[in-house]
Amino acid sequence: MSSPTPNLLPRKLRFGEITHSGKSVHVTATQEERQAIARALDLVSLDTLEAQIEAAPWGREGVKITGTLKAVVVQRCVVTLQPVSDTFEADFARTYLPAAALAKRARRDGSSMEIDIVFDEEDPPEGLDGPDIDLGAIILEELALGLNPYPRHPDAPPPDQIEEVQDTSSPDSESPFNALKKLRDLS
């Protein structure tokens, strides 16, 4: 059995701490946490990571988490591998129900635990198995979703000016397409 993934940003909020007026939490990652997160997400560096989170009751048994994530990340350019700094801010919202309430809701509705997702509507609530909401996991997921998948350095050539790289590792190697063409010509 493999060991569980380490919690890179251990920030928990007890479900019971959320009052009728809600609870506000500010999270700022330490330097050590930012370094570990940068390694895990294959970043050059994570210069800042902070979130302002509001937790409020949702329905009779649930909780709604809303927040704003701010980060300064440095990634590698997909063309030149030069460092590319990016500052971004993202808003997020999630709802949670205790697992028992989620199961009771499914039985009451006569539905299975399958969830239909409609893109123009709010996401369905997630199940909450224990007494804590893992705010660190929410923040890390939002960070990973917010990263630019193709960061480009300003000095990187435009896509239409990038030359195709030829494999010159073995001068005797033949293109697999030429080999297939020769096989076709033999038959």
N, C-alpha and C positions, 0 to 999 in steps of 0.2 A: 504494500500500500504506500502510495507516494505521500509526501508531507504536504499539508495544505499550503496554499499560496500565502506568503506573509502579508499582513495588513499594512500596506504602505502609508496609509493615512488614517491612523486609529482615532476616529471621532464618532462617538456613539451618543445617541439621545434616547433617554428612557421614555418609553411611551407614556408612562404615568406622570412625567414631568410637564406634560403639555396641558395647560389650564384652559379654561373656557376662553380666556383672552388671548391664548396662544403663547408661543415661546420664540424668542429671537436668539439666534446663535451666529456668531462671527467665527469663521475658521481661517486661520493663516498657517500655511505649511512652514515648518522649520527648514533650515538649510539642509539638514540630514535627510529629511523626508523628501524635499525637492530633488536632491541628488539621487535617491533611490527610485523615485518616480521617473526621473529622466532616463535612468538606465533601463527601467522596465518598459518605457515607451519608445526607446531608441532615439532619444533627443540628444542634441549636443548639450543643452542645459535647459533648466526650468528656473528662470530668474525670479519669478513671483507666482504665487498661487494662493488665492484667497476667495472666500465665498461668504456672502451674507444670506442666511437662511431663516425663513419664517416657517414655523410649524403651527398649524391650527387644527382644531377639531373639524372632522369632516363626517357629516351624517351623525348617526348615533354612536358608532363604534370606531370609526376610522379617523385618520389624520391626513391632512394635506400638507405637503412640503413644497414651498416655493422658494426660489432663490436666484441669485445672480452670481455667476462665476467670473472672476477676472484672472487672467494669466498672461505672463510674458514668457514665450517659449522660443528656443533657438533650435531649428531643425537644419538638416543638410539639404542643399539644393539638389533636385532630382537630375540635373544636367551636369553641374560643375562640382558638386559636393562641397561647395562653399557654405559657411554658416548663413542662415537666413533667420532674422529675428522677426517675430510676429506678436502683436498684442491683440488679444481678443477678449470680448465680454459676451457671455451667453446667459440668457434667462432660462429657467427650467421649472417644471412643476410635476409632482408625482403625488399619487394618492395611495394610501395603504389601509388595509383592513386586516384584523387578526385572522389567521388561517381558519379558525373555527367559524368566524362570521362570514368569511368568503365561501366556505363549504355550505353553511346554512343558507346563504343567499342563493347559491346554485341549486340547492334542493328545493327551496321555496319557488324559484322561477321555473323549476322542472327542467333545467338545462344541465348539461354535463359541465365539466370543468373547462371545456374548450371555450376560447374567447374569440369572438368575431371582432376584427379591428376595422374601424371605419376611419379613413384618413382625415376627414374634416371634423372629427369629434375628439373629445378628450380621451386619453388612454384609460383603459379600465384599471381598477385598483389592483395593486400587487399584494400578495399575501405576506403577512408579518408573522414569522414563526416564534419569535421570542419577545422579550420585554424591551428590546432595543431596536432603534432604527440606525443603520450604519450610514451616517452622513458622509464619512470618508469614501465609501464605495460609490455613493451617488456623485460626489465631486469628481472622483477619478473617471467614472464613466462619462460624465459630461465633458471632461477635459479631453478624453480620447476621441469622443465624437466631434469635438470642436477643432481638432488639429487639421491643418491643411494637408490633404493627402498627397499633393504634388507641389511642395514649396519650390519656388524659383528665385534665384538670386537676380537682382536687377541687371547684372552684367551677363547673365546667361543668354546665349543666342536664342532668337525666336524658334519655335518648333520647325518652321519651314526652312530654316537655315542650318539645321543640325544634319551633319553627314552621317550616313549609315556606317556603323563600325563593322569592318570585316574581320573575321577570325583568321589571324595570320599565325596562329600558334604552330601549325604544321604545314609547311609548304606543299607537302605531298597529299594533304587531305583534300578530298574532293567534295563538292557540294552534294548533299544527299539527293537533291533534285536531279543533278546530272547523272548520278548513279541510277536513279529510277528511270531516267530517259534512256540510258544505255540498256537497261533490262527490257524496256518496252521495244527498243529497236531490235533486240536479239530475237524477239518472238514473232 
